[in-house]
Amino acid sequence: MTDYGFYDEALAHLKVTLGRSDAKFRADQYEAIEALVRDRQRVLVVQRTGWGKSLVYFIATRMLRDRGAGPTLLISPLLSLMRNQIQMAENVGIRAATINSANTGSWGEVEAQLESDSVDLLLISPERMANDSFRQRMFSRLVDQIGLFVVDEVHCISDWGHDFRPDYRRIRQVRRYLPDHVPILGTTATANDRVIHDVQEQIGEDLFVLRGELKRESLRLQNITMPTQAARMAWLATHLKGMAGSGIVYCLTVRDTRNVAAWLQANGIDAEPYSADLDNEQRIELEQRLLRNEIKVLVATTALGMGFDKPDLGFVIHFQRPGSVIHYYQQIGRAGRALPEAHVVLLCGEEDETITDYFRESAFPPENHLDQVLEALESSDDGLTPGEIEQRVNLSHGGIERVLKRLATEDPAPIARRSNRWIRTEARYEHDRDRIDRITELRLAEQQEMRDYMECQSCLMAFLEAALGAKDPEPCGRCAPCLGGPILPETVSRELAAEAHQFLRKQSYLIEPRKRWAVPGVPEFGFTGTIASELRHEPGRSLSLWRDSGWGEMVYVGKFQRERFPQNLVRASARLIQEQWCPQPAPAWITGIPSLQRPELVSDFAIRLARELGIPYHPSLTKLHATAEQKTMQNSYQQLRNIAGSFAVSMMPMPGQVVLLVDDIVDSRWTFTVAAAELRQAGSGPVIPFALSTMLGS
């Protein structure tokens, strides 16, 4: 039975929040607020993007505070999302504060505000719960005061969710400390039945679930298969100009955001790349420019996802096929929230499977990685820093961080952090193979579901709804299959596709000089601390990215199948050096990185490149002993240790003259770094590295 006094109070807050005297609750908004404030329940809200989930916890916070409750603690996954939430909170008169990695200088002030009860809403990231200082100094005091506990983007708590984040597993530990009377709210736009069940297990079986309509009336869905990147780039250049408003083109890799954005710019379209590689200020600026319609398109990875709210976003296009329907629906939900019509196009390419396979296969650290780190920690009485772990195990820095996070979020955790060191605890650890196998099988099924979606000849929106748990969805009447034909043309000009192919082949990639030797260095060769400027190589270039659609695939074939690089790679390299790059001063001679495994491969290419450039080749470097392939070395220390002392300069034909140092593949840059230092010590002039392909930037 409706409590009209309570309803009127909640409605009054809604009107103030929205600044409209005629504001009304959407379906389930009032029910969620009532369950939280009056009944102190645990509530899960699964509603489409733009429905107004934040209104629920803002109004609930205000009403609970008016009733004498303590502040709301909100777990939010992204800094950009926190910024939006704080701004919205201020607009409705809620005093919001945050503690995150970007505002460490304000933590003391926020702590004082919490002490004086002048904060209504505290936002933190799930990673903050891993911080010893926060848990001991703030959370231990705050936990008894919390009036409402909110987990935004709660699907991240679930192993089955599309954006699972290990630190969300800590939320189960937080819940144990909360008094029973504290209401809990989880919100998400994307959760199927499996995710909802998993959230129930972690937040509480007595969960009141409010699940809304999935259909997005404004979206006009269309799928187009175009195997080559060049064809898809030509399609974008042709059709983006005619699309109303501004929008997003999603790519699966950072390198593709850069290539596609550069191509669109070259074709007169105001586009910018966006990824997690950008610093926080750059990302904020790009988001704001898109919000103000100052750019036509952001070419983005999934870093532009949760929390980005632009009601008039006119289109969302995928340059490649995502790995799951849930992920795809979450991304296209950014479009057309306040528009009668928005274009949503899925372009499918030949590289899609390779990329999604990589993401699936790298989702969990391998068992032997976990064992190596645990063994290293067990052998140390005082614990180890991540850098010290790198010296003991041949794992990448990122791989070690993933292992540490995985182990630290187990319950009970077999490791713990003390200041900047990790120690082994007494907790027993066993590999949960069944769980990993189940999730891997699910990911494979999700990939197949996306293949089925790509081939779907019936209503596309109904397919997505059914995949997300809707019962007997009706055809939308607006997608390409419902309309009986393409909404946008599915062909491109051969001439423009050829231009895009040449554009990809004209791209080059920076090889930046390293400035410090990997800690603790290799003292016996003098490789410690800062790399002296007179020993560093100059900024260099590579012709391609490994196995890309430009020259990268030809490099692969030449190296592993034909064992000789074709002459057109020589000519392309010479054009890059002489016509596009034009390093100054220009190189006076060329030498190559020697190899005992394939002694002729690089030298043969370097000799022919020297002829094409019209400068001499000299085999100045020799390999003193065999080393493991650098690609098998997983972190900087191991890579440096592997290559240090393996080169010698056998001749210095042109002392003081600029030398072009050639290799086939560059990955860690330590081979170039060590070889350049040897050349400079032997009396060469500046050393400019050049490689046919780079493994970086993916």
C-alpha positions in Angstrom: 0.0 0.0 0.0 1.4 3.4 -1.0 2.4 5.7 1.8 1.4 9.0 0.2 3.3 11.1 2.6 6.5 9.2 1.9 5.7 9.3 -1.9 5.1 13.1 -1.8 8.4 13.6 0.0 10.3 11.5 -2.5 8.6 13.3 -5.5 9.5 16.7 -4.0 13.1 15.7 -4.0 12.8 14.4 -7.6 11.4 17.8 -8.7 14.2 19.7 -7.0 16.8 17.3 -8.5 15.6 17.6 -12.0 14.6 21.3 -11.7 11.1 20.5 -13.1 7.8 21.0 -11.3 6.1 18.4 -13.6 8.8 15.7 -13.0 7.5 12.2 -12.4 9.1 8.9 -11.4 9.9 6.4 -14.1 8.7 2.8 -13.5 10.6 1.3 -10.5 12.4 4.4 -9.4 10.1 5.1 -6.5 9.9 1.4 -5.6 13.7 1.3 -5.3 13.8 4.4 -3.1 11.0 3.1 -0.9 12.7 -0.3 -0.5 15.9 1.4 0.6 14.7 4.2 2.8 11.6 2.9 4.4 12.2 -0.9 4.3 16.0 -0.8 4.6 16.3 -3.6 2.0 19.0 -4.9 -0.3 18.1 -3.8 -3.8 19.4 -4.6 -7.3 18.4 -2.2 -10.0 19.0 -3.5 -13.6 17.9 -0.7 -15.9 19.1 0.6 -19.3 21.6 3.4 -19.6 20.0 6.8 -19.1 17.1 5.4 -17.0 18.1 7.4 -13.9 19.8 4.9 -11.6 21.8 7.7 -9.9 18.6 9.5 -9.1 17.7 6.6 -6.9 20.7 6.8 -4.7 20.8 10.6 -4.6 17.2 10.8 -3.4 17.6 7.9 -1.1 20.8 9.5 0.4 18.9 12.8 0.9 15.9 11.1 2.6 18.1 8.9 4.8 20.2 11.8 5.9 17.0 13.7 6.8 16.2 10.8 9.0 19.5 11.0 10.9 21.4 8.3 9.0 25.1 8.5 8.3 26.7 9.2 4.9 26.3 7.0 1.8 29.4 5.0 0.8 29.4 4.6 -3.0 31.8 2.2 -4.8 32.3 3.5 -8.3 34.7 1.9 -10.8 36.0 4.9 -12.9 37.4 8.3 -12.1 35.4 9.8 -15.0 32.2 8.3 -13.5 33.1 9.7 -10.1 33.5 13.2 -11.6 30.0 13.0 -13.2 28.5 11.7 -10.0 30.0 14.4 -7.8 28.8 17.1 -10.2 25.3 15.7 -10.2 25.3 15.4 -6.4 26.3 19.0 -6.0 23.5 20.0 -8.4 20.9 18.4 -6.0 22.4 19.8 -2.8 24.2 16.6 -1.7 27.6 17.2 -0.2 29.8 14.7 -2.0 33.5 13.9 -1.6 35.9 11.3 -3.0 39.1 9.5 -2.1 41.0 8.2 -5.1 44.4 8.1 -6.6 44.0 11.5 -8.3 43.3 13.6 -5.2 45.7 12.3 -2.6 46.4 15.8 -1.4 42.8 16.2 -0.3 42.5 13.0 1.7 43.1 14.8 5.0 40.4 17.4 4.3 37.9 14.7 3.4 38.7 12.7 6.5 38.1 15.9 8.6 34.8 16.4 6.8 33.7 12.8 7.6 34.7 13.4 11.3 32.4 16.4 11.4 29.6 14.6 9.6 29.6 17.2 6.7 29.8 14.6 3.9 26.6 13.1 2.6 28.1 10.9 0.0 31.6 9.4 -0.2 32.8 7.9 -3.4 35.7 5.5 -3.6 37.0 3.0 -6.1 37.0 -0.8 -5.3 40.8 -0.6 -5.4 40.8 1.8 -2.5 39.6 -1.1 -0.3 43.0 -2.7 -1.0 44.8 0.2 0.6 46.0 -0.6 4.2 45.9 3.1 5.3 42.4 3.6 4.1 41.1 0.5 5.7 42.8 1.2 9.0 42.4 4.9 9.3 39.1 5.6 7.6 37.0 2.6 6.8 37.2 1.1 10.3 35.7 4.3 11.7 33.3 4.9 8.9 31.7 1.5 8.8 29.6 2.0 11.8 28.3 5.3 10.4 27.3 4.3 6.9 23.7 5.0 6.2 23.5 3.5 2.7 26.0 1.3 0.8 25.9 1.6 -3.0 27.8 -0.5 -5.6 27.6 1.2 -9.0 28.2 -1.0 -12.1 27.6 -3.9 -9.8 28.0 -6.4 -12.7 31.8 -5.9 -12.1 31.4 -8.0 -8.9 30.4 -11.0 -10.9 32.8 -13.5 -12.5 30.2 -13.8 -15.3 30.0 -10.0 -15.9 31.5 -8.5 -19.0 33.7 -6.1 -17.0 34.7 -8.3 -14.0 37.3 -6.5 -11.9 39.1 -8.5 -9.2 39.0 -5.7 -6.6 35.2 -5.9 -6.7 35.6 -9.2 -4.8 36.5 -7.1 -1.8 33.0 -5.9 -1.6 31.9 -9.2 0.0 34.3 -8.4 2.8 32.9 -4.9 3.2 29.4 -6.3 3.5 30.4 -8.5 6.4 31.2 -5.4 8.5 28.0 -3.5 7.8 25.3 -3.5 10.4 22.2 -5.5 9.3 20.0 -2.4 9.2 22.1 -0.7 6.5 20.4 -0.8 3.1 22.4 -1.9 0.1 21.9 -0.9 -3.5 23.5 -2.4 -6.6 23.0 -0.8 -10.0 23.9 -1.8 -13.5 22.6 -1.5 -17.1 23.8 -4.9 -18.2 23.1 -8.1 -16.3 21.6 -11.3 -17.5 20.2 -14.0 -15.3 23.6 -15.6 -14.5 25.0 -12.2 -13.4 22.0 -11.4 -11.3 22.3 -14.8 -9.5 26.0 -14.2 -8.9 25.3 -10.8 -7.4 22.7 -12.3 -5.1 25.3 -14.7 -3.8 27.7 -11.9 -3.0 25.4 -9.2 -1.7 22.6 -11.3 -0.2 20.0 -13.9 -1.3 17.2 -11.6 0.0 17.8 -9.2 -2.9 14.9 -7.2 -4.2 15.4 -7.1 -8.0 14.0 -4.4 -10.1 14.6 -5.2 -13.7 13.5 -2.9 -16.5 12.7 -2.9 -20.2 15.7 -3.6 -22.4 14.4 -2.4 -25.8 15.9 0.9 -27.0 13.3 2.5 -29.2 15.6 5.0 -30.9 18.4 2.6 -32.1 18.6 1.6 -35.7 20.7 -1.5 -35.7 22.7 -2.8 -38.7 25.5 -5.4 -39.1 28.0 -5.3 -42.0 30.8 -7.8 -42.7 33.9 -6.2 -44.2 37.0 -8.4 -43.7 39.8 -5.9 -44.3 40.5 -2.9 -42.1 41.0 -0.8 -45.2 37.4 -1.4 -46.4 36.0 -0.6 -43.0 38.1 2.6 -42.8 36.8 3.6 -46.3 33.2 2.9 -45.1 33.7 5.2 -42.1 35.2 8.0 -44.2 32.3 7.7 -46.6 29.4 7.6 -44.2 30.3 9.4 -41.0 30.1 12.8 -42.6 26.4 12.2 -43.3 25.4 11.0 -39.9 23.7 13.6 -37.6 25.4 14.8 -34.6 28.5 13.3 -33.0 29.3 9.8 -31.9 31.7 7.0 -31.0 33.6 4.5 -33.1 34.7 1.6 -30.8 37.9 -0.3 -31.6 39.3 -3.4 -29.8 42.9 -2.1 -29.6 44.7 1.1 -28.8 46.7 1.0 -32.0 43.4 0.8 -34.1 42.0 3.9 -32.3 45.1 5.8 -33.4 45.1 4.5 -37.0 41.4 5.0 -37.5 41.4 8.5 -36.0 44.3 9.5 -38.1 42.6 8.2 -41.3 39.4 10.1 -40.5 41.3 13.3 -39.9 43.1 12.8 -43.2 39.6 12.6 -44.8 38.3 15.8 -43.2 36.5 14.3 -40.3 37.2 15.8 -36.8 38.2 12.6 -34.9 40.4 11.9 -31.9 41.7 8.7 -30.4 40.7 7.8 -26.8 42.0 5.1 -24.6 43.3 4.3 -21.2 46.8 5.2 -22.5 45.9 8.9 -22.3 46.4 10.7 -19.0 43.5 11.8 -16.9 43.4 15.4 -18.1 43.5 14.4 -21.8 40.6 12.1 -21.3 38.5 14.7 -19.5 39.2 17.2 -22.2 38.2 14.8 -25.0 35.0 13.8 -23.1 34.1 17.4 -22.7 34.7 18.2 -26.4 32.5 15.4 -27.4 29.8 16.4 -24.9 29.9 20.0 -26.5 29.8 18.5 -30.0 33.1 20.1 -30.7 34.4 17.0 -32.4 32.5 14.6 -34.7 33.8 11.3 -33.3 35.9 9.8 -30.6 37.6 6.6 -31.8 37.7 4.8 -28.5 38.5 1.5 -26.7 36.2 0.3 -23.9 37.9 3.0 -21.7 35.0 5.2 -22.9 32.2 3.3 -21.5 30.7 3.2 -18.0 29.7 6.6 -16.8 29.9 8.6 -20.0 26.5 10.3 -20.4 25.7 12.2 -23.6 21.9 12.1 -24.2 22.2 13.3 -27.8 24.9 10.9 -29.0 23.9 10.3 -32.6 25.7 7.1 -33.5 27.8 4.2 -32.1 29.8 2.2 -34.6 32.0 -0.8 -33.9 35.1 -1.2 -36.0 35.4 -4.8 -34.7 33.1 -7.2 -33.1 33.2 -7.3 -29.3 33.5 -10.5 -27.4 30.0 -10.6 -25.8 26.4 -9.5 -26.3 26.4 -7.9 -22.8 29.5 -5.8 -23.6 28.0 -4.8 -27.0 24.7 -3.8 -25.5 26.4 -1.8 -22.8 28.3 0.2 -25.4 25.5 0.8 -27.9 23.4 2.0 -25.0 25.4 5.2 -25.1 23.5 6.3 -28.3 20.2 8.0 -28.8 19.0 8.4 -25.2 17.3 11.7 -25.9 17.0 11.4 -29.7 14.3 9.9 -31.8 16.8 8.1 -33.9 20.5 7.0 -33.7 22.5 4.7 -35.9 24.2 1.7 -34.5 26.4 -0.3 -36.9 28.5 -3.4 -36.2 31.4 -3.8 -38.7 32.9 -7.3 -38.6 36.5 -7.9 -39.7 39.0 -10.7 -40.2 41.0 -9.8 -37.1 38.1 -10.0 -34.7 38.6 -13.6 -33.6 42.3 -13.2 -32.9 41.8 -10.2 -30.7 38.9 -11.6 -28.7 40.7 -14.9 -28.3 43.7 -13.0 -26.8 41.4 -11.2 -24.3 39.8 -14.5 -23.3 43.1 -16.4 -23.0 44.7 -13.6 -20.9 41.7 -13.1 -18.5 43.3 -15.3 -15.8 46.9 -15.5 -14.8 48.2 -19.0 -15.7 48.7 -21.4 -12.8 52.5 -21.5 -13.2 52.6 -17.6 -12.9 50.7 -17.8 -9.6 53.0 -20.5 -8.4 56.2 -18.6 -9.3 55.1 -15.5 -7.4 54.0 -17.5 -4.4 57.3 -19.4 -4.3 59.2 -16.1 -4.6 57.3 -14.6 -1.6 57.7 -17.8 0.4 61.5 -17.6 0.0 61.6 -14.0 1.5 61.3 -13.3 5.2 60.6 -9.6 4.7 58.5 -9.8 1.6 59.2 -8.4 -1.8 58.4 -5.3 -3.8 57.0 -5.8 -7.3 60.4 -4.8 -8.7 62.1 -7.4 -6.6 59.7 -10.0 -7.8 60.6 -9.1 -11.4 64.2 -9.9 -10.6 63.3 -13.4 -9.3 60.6 -14.5 -11.8 60.5 -14.1 -15.6 57.1 -12.4 -15.7 56.1 -9.1 -17.1 55.4 -6.1 -14.8 51.7 -6.2 -15.8 51.6 -10.0 -15.4 53.0 -9.7 -11.9 50.5 -7.0 -11.0 47.7 -9.3 -12.3 48.9 -12.2 -10.2 49.2 -10.0 -7.1 45.7 -8.7 -7.6 44.3 -12.1 -8.2 45.9 -13.6 -5.0 45.2 -10.5 -2.8 41.4 -10.6 -3.6 41.1 -14.3 -2.7 39.2 -15.0 0.5 41.2 -15.8 2.6 44.1 -14.1 0.8 47.4 -16.0 0.5 49.3 -12.8 0.3 49.1 -9.3 1.9 50.6 -6.0 1.3 52.6 -4.2 3.9 53.5 -0.7 2.8 55.1 -1.3 -0.7 56.1 -5.0 0.0 54.1 -8.1 -0.5 54.3 -11.0 2.0 53.1 -14.6 2.0 50.3 -15.2 4.6 49.5 -18.5 6.3 46.3 -18.9 4.2 46.3 -22.0 2.1 45.9 -21.5 -1.6 44.6 -24.0 -4.2 43.9 -23.3 -7.8 40.2 -23.0 -8.6 40.4 -24.8 -11.9 36.7 -25.6 -12.1 35.7 -21.9 -11.7 38.2 -20.8 -14.4 37.1 -23.6 -16.8 33.4 -22.6 -16.3 34.1 -19.0 -17.0 36.3 -19.8 -20.0 33.5 -22.0 -21.5 31.1 -19.1 -20.9 33.4 -16.7 -22.8 33.6 -19.1 -25.7 29.8 -19.3 -25.7 29.6 -15.5 -25.7 31.9 -15.3 -28.7 29.7 -17.8 -30.5 26.6 -15.7 -29.5 28.2 -12.6 -31.1 28.9 -14.6 -34.3 25.3 -15.7 -34.3 24.2 -12.1 -33.8 26.4 -11.0 -36.7 24.6 -13.6 -39.0 21.2 -12.9 -37.6 18.5 -12.4 -40.3 15.6 -11.6 -37.9 15.2 -8.6 -35.5 18.6 -7.6 -34.1 17.1 -5.8 -31.0 15.0 -8.9 -30.2 18.2 -11.0 -30.4 20.0 -8.7 -27.9 17.0 -8.7 -25.6 16.6 -12.5 -25.6 20.4 -12.9 -24.9 20.0 -10.6 -21.9 17.1 -12.5 -20.4 14.0 -10.9 -21.9 11.1 -13.3 -22.4 9.5 -13.4 -25.9 10.7 -10.0 -27.1 8.8 -8.3 -29.9 10.5 -7.2 -33.2 11.6 -3.6 -33.0 10.5 -2.7 -36.6 13.5 -0.3 -36.9 16.6 -2.5 -37.5 17.9 -3.6 -40.9 16.4 -7.1 -40.9 13.0 -5.7 -39.8 13.1 -3.2 -42.6 14.1 -5.9 -45.1 17.3 -4.2 -46.3 20.3 -2.1 -45.3 19.7 1.2 -43.5 23.1 2.5 -44.6 25.0 1.3 -47.8 27.1 -1.7 -47.3 29.6 -1.2 -50.1 32.6 1.2 -50.5 34.5 2.6 -53.3 37.4 0.4 -54.4 39.5 3.5 -54.9 38.9 4.8 -51.4 39.6 1.3 -49.9 42.9 1.3 -51.9 43.7 4.7 -50.4 43.0 3.4 -46.9 45.3 0.4 -47.6 48.1 2.7 -48.7 47.4 5.0 -45.7 48.0 2.0 -43.4 51.3 1.2 -45.2 52.5 4.8 -44.7 52.1 4.7 -41.0 55.3 4.5 -38.9 55.8 4.0 -35.2 58.1 5.8 -32.8 60.9 3.9 -31.0 61.6 6.0 -28.0 65.0 5.9 -26.3 65.1 4.4 -22.8 66.4 6.8 -20.1 67.2 4.4 -17.2 68.6 0.9 -16.9 66.2 -1.6 -15.4 66.6 -1.8 -11.6 69.0 -3.0 -10.2 70.8 -3.0 -13.6 73.8 -5.1 -14.6 76.7 -3.5 -12.7 79.4 -5.6 -14.3 78.8 -3.9 -17.6 78.2 -0.4 -16.1 74.5 -0.6 -16.9 73.0 1.0 -13.7 71.0 4.1 -12.9 70.4 6.7 -15.6 71.5 5.9 -19.1 74.1 8.6 -20.0 72.8 10.9 -22.7 75.9 10.2 -24.8 75.1 6.4 -24.7 71.4 6.7 -25.6 70.1 6.0 -29.1 68.1 8.7 -30.9 64.3 8.5 -31.4 63.8 5.8 -34.1 61.0 4.4 -36.2 59.5 1.1 -37.2 57.8 0.5 -40.6 54.8 -1.4 -39.2 53.0 -3.0 -36.3 53.5 -6.7 -36.1 51.0 -8.5 -38.4 49.0 -5.4 -39.0 47.1 -4.6 -42.2 49.9 -2.4 -43.6 53.3 -4.0 -43.9 53.2 -6.1 -40.7 51.8 -9.3 -42.2 54.5 -9.2 -45.0 57.2 -8.9 -42.3 55.8 -12.0 -40.6 55.8 -14.0 -43.8 59.4 -12.8 -44.7 60.7 -13.8 -41.2 59.0 -17.1 -40.6 58.0 -18.5 -44.0 60.4 -17.2 -46.7 63.3 -16.4 -44.4 64.1 -13.4 -46.5 62.4 -10.0 -46.5 61.0 -9.0 -50.0 62.3 -6.1 -51.9 59.1 -4.1 -51.6 59.8 -3.9 -47.8 63.2 -2.5 -48.6 61.7 0.1 -50.9 59.0 1.0 -48.4 61.6 1.4 -45.7 63.7 3.6 -47.8 60.7 5.8 -48.7 59.8 6.1 -45.0 63.4 7.1 -44.1 64.0 9.5 -47.0 60.5 11.0 -47.7 58.5 10.8 -44.5 60.7 10.5 -41.5 63.8 12.4 -42.8 66.0 12.0 -39.6 68.4 14.9 -39.1 71.3 14.6 -39.3 70.8 11.9 -41.9 72.6 8.6 -41.3 76.0 8.2 -43.0 76.1 4.4 -42.7 74.2 1.3 -41.7 74.8 -1.7 -39.5 72.5 -4.4 -38.3 71.7 -6.3 -35.1 73.5 -9.6 -35.4 71.8 -13.0 -34.7 73.3 -16.4 -34.3 69.9 -18.1 -35.0 69.2 -16.4 -38.3 72.6 -14.8 -39.2 71.6 -13.7 -42.7 68.1 -12.4 -42.2 68.7 -8.9 -40.9 72.1 -8.4 -42.5 70.7 -9.2 -46.0 67.9 -6.7 -45.5 70.3 -4.0 -44.1 72.7 -4.5 -47.1 69.8 -4.0 -49.6 68.4 -1.0 -47.6 71.9 0.6 -47.7 72.0 0.2 -51.4 68.5 1.8 -51.7 69.6 4.7 -49.5 72.9 5.1 -51.3 75.0 4.8 -48.1 77.5 2.1 -47.0 76.7 -1.0 -44.9 79.3 -2.2 -42.4 78.9 -5.3 -40.1 80.2 -3.6 -37.1 78.4 -5.5 -34.4 79.1 -9.2 -33.6 77.2 -11.5 -31.3 79.5 -13.0 -28.6 77.3 -15.8 -27.4 73.8 -17.1 -27.9 71.0 -15.6 -25.8 67.4 -16.6 -25.4 65.0 -14.8 -27.7 64.0 -11.5 -26.2 60.4 -12.3 -26.6 60.7 -15.0 -24.0 61.9 -12.5 -21.5 58.9 -11.0 -19.8 60.1 -7.9 -17.9 62.7 -5.2 -18.3 65.2 -6.6 -15.8 65.1 -10.1 -17.4 65.3 -8.5 -20.9 68.3 -6.4 -20.0 70.1 -9.2 -18.2 69.5 -11.5 -21.2 71.1 -9.1 -23.7 73.8 -7.3 -21.7 77.3 -8.3 -22.6 76.2 -10.2 -25.7 77.4 -7.7 -28.3 80.9 -6.4 -29.3 81.9 -3.8 -31.8 84.4 -5.5 -34.2 85.0 -2.4 -36.3 84.3 1.3 -36.4 84.5 2.3 -40.0 83.1 5.9 -39.7 83.9 7.3 -36.3 81.7 10.1 -35.1 79.3 9.6 -38.0 75.5 9.0 -37.6 74.6 5.3 -38.0 71.3 3.7 -38.8 71.0 0.6 -36.6 68.6 -2.0 -38.2 66.7 -4.9 -36.7 63.6 -6.8 -37.9 61.4 -6.7 -34.8 61.5 -4.3 -31.8 59.6 -5.2 -28.6 61.3 -4.3 -25.3 63.8 -1.9 -26.9 66.6 -3.3 -24.7 68.4 -4.8 -27.8 68.6 -1.4 -29.4 69.5 0.2 -26.1 72.4 -2.1 -25.4 73.7 -2.2 -29.0 73.5 1.6 -29.2 75.5 2.0 -26.0 78.2 -0.4 -27.3 78.4 1.5 -30.6 78.6 4.9 -28.9 81.3 3.7 -26.5 83.3 2.4 -29.5 83.2 5.9 -31.0 80.2 6.0 -33.3 78.2 9.1 -33.8 74.5 9.3 -32.9 72.7 5.9 -33.3 69.3 5.9 -35.0 67.3 2.7 -34.6 65.0 1.3 -37.4 62.9 -1.8 -37.3 60.6 -3.4 -39.8 57.9 -4.1 -37.2 57.1 -3.4 -33.6 55.2 -5.4 -31.0 54.3 -2.2 -29.1 51.1 -0.2 -29.2 48.6 -3.1 -29.2 
